[in-house]
Amino acid sequence: MLRIDATTEFGARALRRLREDEVAWLTTVDERGVPLPSPIWFLWDGETILIYSQPDKPKLRNIASRPQVSLNLDSGVDGENIVILTGAARIDTDAPPLTEISAYVEKYRSGIQRLGITPEGMAQEFNVPLRFTPERLRGH
């Protein structure tokens, strides 16, 4: 399991961004070896990242066959503030619907409203929970 050193400037910044950033890019690899980045909403719990997906998406098929993925947080306009995590992802059949995770609903309440749906509608549409376990962190 990855331990991020919060005593370093980079580690503290990476942890803050994992808690506060709303969008990340999850990159899976398809059967031809082509990387496929997808923007995702996520929730960092201090050890893993929880993601909810719509069913029948390419990322789900890719993860089932090739669980090694990367998760990138957006950089600044000049390419600074890079945070890249690599590790393994899996479908998490034990995770509850997103409506049962108050931290997730609070983090994305305004985004869900911008989509014109309720948290319950979001949970119906994005009903496949993924769990990403980071193994490495890099960036600057």
N, C-alpha and C positions, 0 to 999 in steps of 0.2 A: 504494500500500500504506500502511496506517495505521501510524504510529509513535507508540507511547504513551510519553510523557515520564515516566520513572521517577524523575526528580528532583523532581517535584511530589508533594504529599501525595495528591492524587486519582489521579494516574498510578500511583504506587507501590501504592496500595490496589487499583486496578483490576487491575493485573498480578498481585498476590497472589491476588485472588479468581479470576481466570481460571485460575490454576494450581491453587488449592485447592478452590474450590466444586465440589460434586458435581452439582448440578442447575441448569439454566438453562431459560428459556422461549424457544423458537424460534417466531417468529410469521411465518407465510406468509399469502398472500392468495389466496382462492379465485376462481373464474371470475366470481362475482357482486360481487367487490370486498370480501368479508367477511374481516377478519383472523381467522386461526385459530391461537391459541397452543397449543404442545405442549410438555410437559416433556420434557427430553432430558438424557442424559449426554453429556459432551463432553471433548475433550482439546485444550488450547491448546498449540501448538508454538512460540509466539513471534511467529508471523505469521498463521496461520490456525487455524481450529477444526475438528477432525475429529469427526463425529457418525456413529453407526451407527443405521440405521432398519430396522424390519421392512419387507418388501416390501408393495406395494399400499396404502400409507398416503396419506391426502389430502395430507400435506406434500410427498410426492414428486411428485405430479401438479401441485401448486401451484408448486413450484420449477421444474419443467420448463417451465411456461408463464410464470411470473413469478418470476424468480430473486432479485429484491430482497426481503430479509427483515430482521427485527430479532432480536437475541438479548438478552434481559434476564436479569440475575442478580437473585435475590430481594432485596428490600429488607429493612431491619431492621423491627422491630415498629412503629416510629413513622414508617415511610416514609423513613427515612434510608438512607445507603449505597447510593445508586442507581448502577447501571452498566448502560448501554444501548449496544449496538453495532448499527450498521446496515451493510449491505453486500450482497454477492451470494453465493448458495449454488448449488452444482451437485452432481450425482452424480459422485463421484470414482472412475472405473473403474480408476485406477492404484493406489488404496489397497489394502493387504493386508487380510486378515481381522483382526478385532480381536485374535485370539489371537497374532498376530505382532507386536503392538505392546505391549511389556512395560509401558510407562508407563500405557497404558490399562487393562491387566489389573490392575496394582498399584493404581491409583486406585480401581477399582470392585470389587476382590476381595470385600470384605465385602458390598457391595450385590448382587453376583451370587450369593453364598452365601445371602443373605436371600431371594432369589427361588427358592432350592432347585434351582439348576442349576449346571453347570460353565461355565468360560469357553468350552469347546468348544460346549456347548449354546447359550450366549448368541450365539456367532458364527454358529451355524446359523440361529437365529431372527432376529437383527439383522444381516443380511448385505448391506445396501445402505449403502455408505459415502457420506457427504455431506461436502463441504468448504465451509466458510463463510469468506469473505475479508472481514473488516471494513474498512470505508472511513471510518467516522466513529465517534467515541466521545463520549458525553455522560453527564452524571450529576453527582452531588455526594456 
